[in-house]
Amino acid sequence: MIVSCSNGNMYAFGVDGEDNEHCSEMWSAKNDVLVTDGSQRLMHYYNNSMSAVGVSRLRLDDQENIPSAGVVVAFAPYSEDDKTDDYFYLAVDPNEQVFYLLVCDFEDNSGSKIFLAKDPEDGAAMLMSEDLQYTVTGGKVTGCYPLTLMQGEYAAGDDYTTLSEASDSEEWDLEDDWFEEE
């Protein structure tokens, strides 16, 4: 599960993890596109970081507080098969650039934070680099993994916390050619 926290970070937690009073799993969407968190904050990445090293932290801020290097993104649904309602989310910016979501674990166990990358393999390696500890990641990263966000269908009587049978993001296998660039 992905949560947004009052410190502007997004974290990944197991659905059976403990609640945090400073975080929320609430999101607002329109036509299945995730636009803001439950506090109406926009998701954004840092263009200076993305342009220089191909990765950026994914953050949340009120519209008036997004830094000048910030670029707003939304999570848009993507499906490999137009005949199904099964899809996962991609991060897309206003220039229609599409980014992979990565989740990174930290040596200090401060919580698994969410990042965006132009390329999932190069991005994971870059995020684990000591060169980014004090600029992008904010700490020593012990592992980064592709994060596949999926929206489950709600039905009366369902327990929304158990929609996924997979417990860890590393169990998801993204194909290298799943996205065609124009």
N, C-alpha and C positions, 0 to 999 in steps of 0.2 A: 504494500500500500504506500502511496505517496502522500505526504502531509506537508502543509505549509506552516511555518512557525513565525512567531512574532518578531524574530530576529532577521527576517527576510530570506532565510534559507529554506530549501526544500530537502526533505529527508525521505529515505526509503526505510520502511519498517515491515516486519512480518505482520500479517493481519491478526495474529494472536499476541502481538507485543503489548506492552503497557501503554496506557494513555498518558499524554503529556498535556497539562493544562494550558501550555503556551503554544500548542500546535492544533491544527484542525485538518480533518480529511475532507472538508467541504470545498466544493468547486462549483463555479457557475459555467454553464455551457449554453450555446445556441446552435441548433442544428448539429448536435454531437461534436461541436468544436469547443474545447475547453479554453475559456478566455481569461477568467480571473479566479483567484481563490475565494473562499467564503467571506473574506474581508474586502472584496472588490479590488485587490491589488493585482497589478499586471505582472506577468512573467517577462523577464528580459535577460539578455546576455550582454557581454561587453565586447563591442566591435573591435576595440584596440587589441584585446587578447585573441579573439577569434582570427583576426587578420594576420597577426604576428605568429601565432603558434598553432592555430587550428582547433583550439579548445577554449571554453569559457565556463565559468560557474554560471548556473542558472539561478537567478534571484527573483525576488518579489518586492515591488514597491508601489506606493500610490503614484498615479500618473505624474503628479507635479514633482515627485522626488526621484524619478528615474534620472540617473546621471547622463551627462551629455554623450558619453560613449556607449550608453545603453541602447539596445535595439529590442523592441517588443517582439515576443513570439506568442503563438498560440499552439495548442496541441490539436492537430487536425487528424481525422480518421483516415487510415489507409488500409485498403484490402487488396490482396492479390487476385481475388476472384469477385467480379462484379455481381455474381449470382448469389452471394451470401451476405449476411449482415455481420459476419465475423470480421473484426478489424482490430488494428492496433493504432496507437497514436504516434505521430511524428511531430517534431517541433518545426514550425514554419514561420518565417519572418515576413514583413510586408513586401520584401523584394522577391518573395517566393523561393528563398533559399531554404533547403530542407536540411535538418541536422539530426544526428543520432543522439539518443539519450544514453548516458553512461552513469552508473552509480559507482562511487568510490568509497572504500573503507579506509579508515585512518588508524595509525599506530596507537593513538591515545584513546581509541574507542569513543570518540566524540559524536558518533552517529554517521551513517552512510549518506553522503551528500550527492546531489544530482548535478551533473555537468552536461554540456552539449559539445559535440565534436563534428567536424566535417567528415571525418573518416573514423569508424569505430576502432579499428586496430591501431592505427597511428595515434588516435586520440587517447586510447587507454595507455599506450606506452609513454606518450608525452605527459599525461597526468601523473604518472608514477615517477617522473624525472625529478631529481632533487632541485633542478633549476626552477621549478614552479612552486616549491614549497612555500615561499614567502610572498609570491605574487598572485597566483591563481588558486591553488588548493588550500592555502592557509594551514598546512600541516603535512606531515609525512604520510603519504598514501601507501597502503599495503596491498591494495588490489583494486582494479577497475573492471567492470563488467558491463556488457550491453544490457540495457533496461528496456524491456518491452512492456509498455503500458497498454492494458486492455480494459475495455469497458464491459462489465458483465451485465446481463439482463436481470432486472429485478422481477420477481414473481412473488405474489402473496405467500407467506410462509417460509420464504428463503431466508437464510442467514447471510447477509451481505458480506460478512467477514470471511466467508469460506468459498467464494466463487472460484478462486484459482486452486488447482490441485498441485501446482508447482510452488515450492516455498522459497526458492532462490533464483535471482535473475540470471545466474550463470547457466541455468538449465535451459534457457531459451537460446535457440540457434538461429541467428539471422543469416540469411544467404547473402553472399557478396553482391549479387546482381538484383536485389529486390527493388531498387530504385533506379529508374532511367532518367538521366539528365537530359534536358533539352538543349 
